[in-house]
Amino acid sequence: MFSSQFTAESSSHGMLERDFTVGDVPGVLWSPASGPDRAPLVLMGHGGGNHKKHPAMSGRAQRLVTGCGFHVAVVDAPGHGDRPRTAHDEAEIAELFRARAAGEPEGPIVVRYNDHLAQLAVPEYQATLDALQGLPEIGADGPVGYWGINMGTAIGVPFVAAEPRITAAVFGQHWPDVLADKARQVTIPIEFDLQWDDEHISREEGLALFDAFASKEKSLHVNSGRHKELPRFEADSAVRFFARHLGGSVTASA
């Protein structure tokens, strides 16, 4: 079993940021600068082409850390951030850019590539969770959530399906193709985001993935707009969702 090795630390605006590695996988853990001895953990998955400290990740972490007193962790997906790309990564990215330039559908390429990344990333997320639960400020018996949109959903759905320690999750904006079967294994409460005018993922595809989840408590959040126009207020909704299901309340700073 791997343990987390902290490699850098900084603090600002009430939030402690610690870089770590689990094996050779780099990650970041955001925590309250001060607070209770033990707090829930939310694992997040970043989007395709992004990295663990992308503004979307640090912004969501700020809401959860300073607003709820939670810990938040993200690791770089294979071929992203501080991790080297393989020949397979380069080939899939080149094919995606070719299809985009030709005006061809991107979905089949993204689905295939994200499925490949998920097969690599799921055991990495499980190892990361093992390591972080070894920290006294998180512990092995506290509630854990998962939050990932786009590629974060492609990795998150099979991860949550395989991981009984996750008690609530936020997903959204992905095709159902290879994820529907895994979604049928997910029974925890979920919140799901969908863009009604998404130019890549049709309404029918988005609704099919939402429908596949076996959760008795699941909430569909639909907004008008294109793929990259998910309203920022949906992040606030996700924070309230995690506060309800992981324990705690949201302060005005969130």
N, C-alpha and C positions, 0 to 999 in steps of 0.2 A: 504494500500500500504506500502511495506517495503522500508526503506531507507538503504543506505550502511553505515555500521559501520566500520571505519578503526581501525585496531588492531595493526599494526606494520608498520614501514616505514624505508627505507634505500635508499641510492643513490650511484651509481657508473657508470663510463663511460658515463656520460651524460644522464643517465636514472634513474628516480625516481620509486622505487618499493613500492607499498602500499598493504598490506594484508587487506582484508575486509571480512565482512559477510553480506549477505542479508537474513534475517530470520536466519535459521540454515545452510545455504549453504556458504561454504568458497570459497573465490576467491582471485585473485591478479590483481591489476591494475598497468600497467607500463605506465609512462608518460614522456615527455621530462623534463629534469631538469630545463630548461628554454626555453621559446618560446612564441608564441602568446597566447592571452587570451583564444582563442577558437580553437579547432582542432577536426578533425574527429575521430571516434571510430571504432576499429575493434574488434569484439568478436571472440574468437577462441575456438574450441573444441579439447580436447586432445584425443589421441588414447586409445584403450582398454588396461587395465592393467597399464596405466600411471597416471599422475596427472597434476595439473595446472602448476607446475613449472618444469616439465620435460624439459630437455635440448632442445628438439624440440620446445617447447612452448617459452622458454626464448630466444632461438636463433632467432626465427621468430619475436618475439616482439622487439628484439634489432634492427633488420633491419627496422621495421616499425616506431619505435620511433625515433631512431637517423637518419634514412635515409629519413623519410617523415614528422617527427614531429607529428605523430599520437599518440593517446592513444590506448592501447591494454589491453583487459581484458579476463581472463579465470576463469572458476569456476570448481571445482572438480565435476565430474559426480557422480551420485548415486553409492555408493559402492566403490569409488575410492579415492585416496589421503587421506585427513583427515576425510573422511566420513566413518562411520562404515558399514561393510557388513551385509546384512540380510541373513536369512537362504536360501532365494531364490538365492541370489548372490552366496553363497557357493555351492549350489547344481549345478548351471549352470557352475561355474568354474571347479568343480570336473568332470562334464560330458565332458567339453572341454578337460581337461587333459587326461581323459580316452580315448576319441576318438583319440587324438594326439598320445598317446602311442600305440594304436592299429592300427595306420595307416589309420584310417577312415576319411572321409571328415569332416572338421571343420565347413564348411560354414553353414549348417542348424542350428547348435547350436549357432554360432556367430550371425546369422541373427535374430534368435528368442530372444536371450538375449539382443542384441542391441536394438531391437524394444521395449522390456520391459523398458530398460533404457531411451529410447527416450521419451516414454510416461510420465515418471517422470521428465525428464530434460527439456523438452520444456517449461512448465510453469515456471520453475526455471530460464531459460535464459530470458524469457520475464520479470520476476520480476527484474532480474539483470539489464536488459536494462532500465527499468523504473527508478530504483534507480540511475544508473550511469548518466542518462540524467538529473537528478536533480542536478548534480554537475555543478557549473558555468563554469568550464573549458571544459565541454562537451556540455551541453545544450540540449534542447528538439528538436531543429530544425536542427541539424547538420547531415551530412551524416554518415551512419553506414554500415560497411561491416561485413561479416562472413567468417572465414577460418577454415575448419576442414577436415582432411583426415581420412580414416578408420572409427573408431567409431565416430570421429568428423563429418563425413558425415552422419552416421546413425542418429545422433541427429540433425545435421544441416539442412538436407533437410526438415524434417517436421517443424522445427523451422522457416526456411525461408519461407516455404509455408504459414505459419500462421501469419507471421510478416511483415506487409507492410513497416515498418521502415528500413528494410534491403535493400540497394540499389545495392550491388554487392557481389558475393560470390565465393569462391574457394572450390571445393569439389574433391573427388577422391577415388579410391580403395575401392569400396564396391559392394556388390551384389544388383541386381535390385529388388529382390523379393517383399519386402514390401515398397520399396522406390519409385518405378516407378510411382505409382498413385500420390504421393505427388510431385514428380518431375514435373509432368504435370501441376501442379499449379504454378510452379516457372517461372516467365517471365523476371526477372532481368538478367543483364549480368553475365555470369559465366565462370570460367576457371576450367577444369576438368583434373585430372591426372590419367593415366592408365599405369600399367606395363605390357608389352607385354608378358612376360614370368612368370607372376604371378602363383605360384603353388597352390593358393587357389581360386582365382577369374579368371574364364576363360575369354579369349578375348571377346567371345560373350556376356557374362554377363556384363562385363565392358562397352562394346559398347552399350548394351541395356539400361543401366542406363543413359549414356550420351545422347542417342537418345531421352529418355523420357522427358528431360527438354524442356519446351515450350519457352525458351528464344530465342529471335531473334538474340541476340549476345551471342554466346557460342563458346569456343575454347577448342579443345581436344589436350592434350599434352601426347603423347605416347612415352615411352622410353623402350628400351630393359632392361631386368633384372627381378629379382624375386620380391616377395612382399615387402620385406624390403630394396630394393635397389633403391628406388626413388632418383634420382640425387638431390644433394643439390642445383644445379642451378635452379631447379623448384621453390624453395623458392624465389630466386631473381626475377623470372618471376612473381610470385604472388604479390610481393611488387610493381613491375611496374604496374601490373593490378590494384591494389588498388589505386595507385597514379593517374592513369588515371580516374578512376571512382568516387573516393571520393574527388579529388581535391588536387593538390600539385605536387611536383616534387621530384625525388629521388636524394639525394646527393651521393657523392663518398663513404661516410662512410657506406652506405647500401650494 
